[in-house]
Every structure is written in structure tokens, then in C-alpha cells.
């Protein structure tokens, strides 16, 4: 094999390696490419997720507000109950006092 034959064989091998690498790169990009339909679906899912998160956040705020209102109402009811019990105790003492006079 002469020097010129060696250079030509090396050039052919290098060109074949380049062509094979280029084809492999093209094939990988072709197979992993995202289609417009996939992008549209991804955008739709992103929008739905964002809407769901916003709704969840609103629900959490509403529930926290409602819980605070209910706790306030419960404390008010407990205070009213305590006052009613004190009033009942006062009335019983008054009735006992009146019965003791009679």
C-alpha cells in the first residue's frame, strides 16, 4: 500500500465516520423532537395546573377566613353559655332565698 493509497483510505474512513456521526445526530434529533401538538398540550396542561393552583389558593384563604369566623362564633357562644349559667345560678339562689322566706 503506497502512501497515496493510505491517505485516500484514511480520508474515506474519516468521511464515513463523519457521515455516520451526522446521520446518528439527525436520527436522535428526529426521534426526540417535540411536535407542535405536544407543545400545545403541554401549554394547555400548564394553564390548567395554574388555574387549579389559583383555585386551591383561593379555597385555602376562604377556609382560613371561615375557620376564624367559626372560632369567633364558638368563643362568643361559650361566653353566652357562661353568662347564661351564671344567670341560672343567680336565679336559683334567688328562688331558694324566696322559698326560704315562705
ChimeraX commands (.cxc) that place a marker at each C-alpha (Angstrom):
marker #1 position 0.00,0.00,0.00 radius 0.5
marker #1 position 1.52,3.27,-1.09 radius 0.5
marker #1 position 1.42,6.48,0.82 radius 0.5
marker #1 position -1.24,7.91,-1.50 radius 0.5
marker #1 position -3.46,4.83,-1.07 radius 0.5
marker #1 position -3.11,5.14,2.72 radius 0.5
marker #1 position -4.16,8.81,2.63 radius 0.5
marker #1 position -7.17,8.02,0.43 radius 0.5
marker #1 position -8.22,5.12,2.69 radius 0.5
marker #1 position -7.84,7.31,5.78 radius 0.5
marker #1 position -9.89,10.07,4.12 radius 0.5
marker #1 position -12.63,7.60,3.21 radius 0.5
marker #1 position -12.71,6.20,6.76 radius 0.5
marker #1 position -12.84,9.71,8.26 radius 0.5
marker #1 position -15.59,10.76,5.84 radius 0.5
marker #1 position -17.57,7.60,6.64 radius 0.5
marker #1 position -17.17,8.30,10.38 radius 0.5
marker #1 position -18.31,11.90,9.84 radius 0.5
marker #1 position -21.32,10.77,7.77 radius 0.5
marker #1 position -22.25,8.13,10.33 radius 0.5
marker #1 position -22.00,10.68,13.18 radius 0.5
marker #1 position -24.07,13.22,11.27 radius 0.5
marker #1 position -26.72,10.60,10.50 radius 0.5
marker #1 position -26.81,9.45,14.14 radius 0.5
marker #1 position -27.20,13.07,15.29 radius 0.5
marker #1 position -30.01,13.67,12.77 radius 0.5
marker #1 position -31.74,10.45,13.83 radius 0.5
marker #1 position -31.57,11.28,17.55 radius 0.5
marker #1 position -32.97,14.79,16.97 radius 0.5
marker #1 position -35.66,13.41,14.69 radius 0.5
marker #1 position -36.78,10.85,17.26 radius 0.5
marker #1 position -36.67,13.19,20.27 radius 0.5
marker #1 position -38.22,16.20,18.57 radius 0.5
marker #1 position -41.29,17.64,20.29 radius 0.5
marker #1 position -44.23,18.20,17.97 radius 0.5
marker #1 position -46.43,21.28,17.91 radius 0.5
marker #1 position -49.34,19.21,19.19 radius 0.5
marker #1 position -47.23,18.10,22.16 radius 0.5
marker #1 position -46.26,21.72,22.87 radius 0.5
marker #1 position -49.88,22.82,22.65 radius 0.5
marker #1 position -50.91,20.03,25.04 radius 0.5
marker #1 position -48.09,20.97,27.40 radius 0.5
marker #1 position -49.21,24.62,27.34 radius 0.5
marker #1 position -52.81,23.58,27.99 radius 0.5
marker #1 position -51.77,21.38,30.90 radius 0.5
marker #1 position -49.66,24.20,32.30 radius 0.5
marker #1 position -52.64,26.57,32.13 radius 0.5
marker #1 position -54.96,24.02,33.75 radius 0.5
marker #1 position -52.40,23.42,36.51 radius 0.5
marker #1 position -52.00,27.14,37.14 radius 0.5
marker #1 position -55.77,27.60,37.27 radius 0.5
marker #1 position -56.11,24.69,39.69 radius 0.5
marker #1 position -53.39,26.12,41.93 radius 0.5
marker #1 position -55.08,29.54,41.92 radius 0.5
marker #1 position -58.42,27.92,42.81 radius 0.5
marker #1 position -56.73,25.90,45.57 radius 0.5
marker #1 position -55.13,29.06,46.97 radius 0.5
marker #1 position -58.49,30.84,46.95 radius 0.5
marker #1 position -60.10,27.87,48.70 radius 0.5
marker #1 position -57.39,27.85,51.36 radius 0.5
marker #1 position -57.86,31.57,52.01 radius 0.5
marker #1 position -61.65,31.12,52.19 radius 0.5
marker #1 position -61.33,28.17,54.57 radius 0.5
marker #1 position -58.90,30.06,56.81 radius 0.5
marker #1 position -61.29,33.03,56.91 radius 0.5
marker #1 position -64.26,30.77,57.58 radius 0.5
marker #1 position -62.35,28.93,60.31 radius 0.5
marker #1 position -61.52,32.24,62.01 radius 0.5
marker #1 position -65.20,33.25,61.83 radius 0.5
marker #1 position -66.32,29.92,63.28 radius 0.5
marker #1 position -63.77,30.15,66.10 radius 0.5
marker #1 position -65.04,33.65,66.89 radius 0.5
marker #1 position -68.64,32.41,66.89 radius 0.5
marker #1 position -67.66,29.48,69.12 radius 0.5
marker #1 position -65.96,31.79,71.62 radius 0.5
marker #1 position -69.00,34.06,71.56 radius 0.5
marker #1 position -71.32,31.08,72.15 radius 0.5
marker #1 position -69.13,29.85,75.00 radius 0.5
marker #1 position -69.24,33.32,76.58 radius 0.5
marker #1 position -73.03,33.44,76.17 radius 0.5
marker #1 position -73.31,29.97,77.72 radius 0.5
marker #1 position -71.15,31.01,80.66 radius 0.5
marker #1 position -73.30,34.12,81.17 radius 0.5
marker #1 position -76.49,32.04,80.95 radius 0.5
marker #1 position -75.15,29.56,83.52 radius 0.5
marker #1 position -74.28,32.42,85.86 radius 0.5
marker #1 position -77.75,33.88,85.38 radius 0.5
marker #1 position -79.35,30.49,86.08 radius 0.5
marker #1 position -77.25,30.11,89.22 radius 0.5
marker #1 position -78.32,33.62,90.34 radius 0.5
marker #1 position -81.99,32.81,89.67 radius 0.5
marker #1 position -81.72,29.54,91.59 radius 0.5
marker #1 position -80.17,31.34,94.56 radius 0.5
marker #1 position -82.94,33.94,94.36 radius 0.5
marker #1 position -85.63,31.22,94.20 radius 0.5
marker #1 position -84.01,29.36,97.10 radius 0.5
marker #1 position -83.91,32.60,99.04 radius 0.5
marker #1 position -87.59,33.27,98.32 radius 0.5
marker #1 position -88.56,29.72,99.27 radius 0.5
marker #1 position -86.63,30.09,102.48 radius 0.5
marker #1 position -88.73,33.10,103.42 radius 0.5
marker #1 position -92.02,31.44,102.76 radius 0.5
marker link #1:1,2 radius 0.2
marker link #1:2,3 radius 0.2
marker link #1:3,4 radius 0.2
marker link #1:4,5 radius 0.2
marker link #1:5,6 radius 0.2
marker link #1:6,7 radius 0.2
marker link #1:7,8 radius 0.2
marker link #1:8,9 radius 0.2
marker link #1:9,10 radius 0.2
marker link #1:10,11 radius 0.2
marker link #1:11,12 radius 0.2
marker link #1:12,13 radius 0.2
marker link #1:13,14 radius 0.2
marker link #1:14,15 radius 0.2
marker link #1:15,16 radius 0.2
marker link #1:16,17 radius 0.2
marker link #1:17,18 radius 0.2
marker link #1:18,19 radius 0.2
marker link #1:19,20 radius 0.2
marker link #1:20,21 radius 0.2
marker link #1:21,22 radius 0.2
marker link #1:22,23 radius 0.2
marker link #1:23,24 radius 0.2
marker link #1:24,25 radius 0.2
marker link #1:25,26 radius 0.2
marker link #1:26,27 radius 0.2
marker link #1:27,28 radius 0.2
marker link #1:28,29 radius 0.2
marker link #1:29,30 radius 0.2
marker link #1:30,31 radius 0.2
marker link #1:31,32 radius 0.2
marker link #1:32,33 radius 0.2
marker link #1:33,34 radius 0.2
marker link #1:34,35 radius 0.2
marker link #1:35,36 radius 0.2
marker link #1:36,37 radius 0.2
marker link #1:37,38 radius 0.2
marker link #1:38,39 radius 0.2
marker link #1:39,40 radius 0.2
marker link #1:40,41 radius 0.2
marker link #1:41,42 radius 0.2
marker link #1:42,43 radius 0.2
marker link #1:43,44 radius 0.2
marker link #1:44,45 radius 0.2
marker link #1:45,46 radius 0.2
marker link #1:46,47 radius 0.2
marker link #1:47,48 radius 0.2
marker link #1:48,49 radius 0.2
marker link #1:49,50 radius 0.2
marker link #1:50,51 radius 0.2
marker link #1:51,52 radius 0.2
marker link #1:52,53 radius 0.2
marker link #1:53,54 radius 0.2
marker link #1:54,55 radius 0.2
marker link #1:55,56 radius 0.2
marker link #1:56,57 radius 0.2
marker link #1:57,58 radius 0.2
marker link #1:58,59 radius 0.2
marker link #1:59,60 radius 0.2
marker link #1:60,61 radius 0.2
marker link #1:61,62 radius 0.2
marker link #1:62,63 radius 0.2
marker link #1:63,64 radius 0.2
marker link #1:64,65 radius 0.2
marker link #1:65,66 radius 0.2
marker link #1:66,67 radius 0.2
marker link #1:67,68 radius 0.2
marker link #1:68,69 radius 0.2
marker link #1:69,70 radius 0.2
marker link #1:70,71 radius 0.2
marker link #1:71,72 radius 0.2
marker link #1:72,73 radius 0.2
marker link #1:73,74 radius 0.2
marker link #1:74,75 radius 0.2
marker link #1:75,76 radius 0.2
marker link #1:76,77 radius 0.2
marker link #1:77,78 radius 0.2
marker link #1:78,79 radius 0.2
marker link #1:79,80 radius 0.2
marker link #1:80,81 radius 0.2
marker link #1:81,82 radius 0.2
marker link #1:82,83 radius 0.2
marker link #1:83,84 radius 0.2
marker link #1:84,85 radius 0.2
marker link #1:85,86 radius 0.2
marker link #1:86,87 radius 0.2
marker link #1:87,88 radius 0.2
marker link #1:88,89 radius 0.2
marker link #1:89,90 radius 0.2
marker link #1:90,91 radius 0.2
marker link #1:91,92 radius 0.2
marker link #1:92,93 radius 0.2
marker link #1:93,94 radius 0.2
marker link #1:94,95 radius 0.2
marker link #1:95,96 radius 0.2
marker link #1:96,97 radius 0.2
marker link #1:97,98 radius 0.2
marker link #1:98,99 radius 0.2
marker link #1:99,100 radius 0.2
marker link #1:100,101 radius 0.2
marker link #1:101,102 radius 0.2
view
